[in-house]
Amino acid sequence: MNIKKLVKPNIRSLSAYEAKDIACAVKLDANESPYSAPAGQPARFSVQKNFQALNRYPDPEAKALRKIIAKEFSLRPENILHGNGSDELIYYLITTFGGPVLYPVPTFSMYGIISQALGEKKIEIPLDKEFDLDLEKILTAIKKYKPKLIFLTPPNNPTGNCFSSEKILKILPLFTVHCSLVVIDEAYHPFAGDKGFTPMLKDYKNLVILRTLSKIGLAGLRVGFLLADKDIVNEVNKVRLPFNLNSLSQTIASDALKDKALIKSNIRTIIKEREKLLDELSEINGITPYPSEANFILFKTENPAKIYKGLLKKGVLVRNLSGIVKECLRVTVGTPEENRIFLRALKKCLSI
Ligand code: PMP
């Protein structure tokens, strides 16, 4: 029996998201934080507190966690929806509103993968030479295809830059004419300088913001959240699986967010290290790094496959993105020691 014949055509032609488990000493491929927050003891304490409750289902509405998040953003819990990572919320958004789904490319691959899995039309608009939005092409595509959802990602993965806010502000008001929701995925916002788009939620009923704890030291918890008008939250909540966020994740995330001093100081360290890494990469002959406001740096090199393999041989894992952005690799900012090891290995690979 050929199982592929049973599979829906849109799934048959889909490639699964690649997250290979590759052994390495220095892991700089997945845009995680090199620092766990909370580290060690506080996390164990949270888990112990919850142990008695593990025979019970988690709070389906994650009330305590949503209350903390609402307070942080000066919103109400009705404006917050919790997800098992923001990936799950992207899935729920496309399930709820359907396509066409418009997004610039290159960007985070899950917008396309999920659209295809759900059989929704994808409209991919290439970024311009500076990796910024091509506003004219986007506006034309909005008029032509009337997308239900537009995903924009400042800072963008994998390019690392924030798109021009003026351009995003030209797209947002189109809701009333074309009925599109604009989803601003702020997964990497903590590493960027500006305020982001959460202050604009009160001005735009069609604005949805996605945030995650994955990049700030809690990737293993799988906690993401969506911020939006309560009418949007109510609709998306209809497709949410009842117990999507387990009790341990809810408790540890709540504890971590109650006292953000550690998370904030780790973010400051990562930003400082990113700037140092950018300076040092631009000094290396044969490497062109792109400016970044995220916790990773995209860089160009003549022979990315050779450099990727060479780095891995020396125990350093980065992401080879040359199939998506010509001749480019992406490195996550690690600890000062990890970054030093990466730079030394890179220089050696280039001199071979
Ligand atoms: N959005 C962007 C732009 C990302 O890069 C990622 C993770 N790589 C996600 C969302 C998903 O994050 P989470 O771990 O919260 O599912």
Boltz pocket constraint, residues with backbone or C-beta under 6 A from the ligand:
constraints:
  - pocket:
      binder: B
      contacts: [[A, 30], [A, 31], [A, 84], [A, 85], [A, 86], [A, 87], [A, 88], [A, 108], [A, 153], [A, 155], [A, 156], [A, 157], [A, 185], [A, 187], [A, 188], [A, 211], [A, 212], [A, 213], [A, 214], [A, 219], [A, 222], [A, 223], [A, 224]]
      max_distance: 6.0
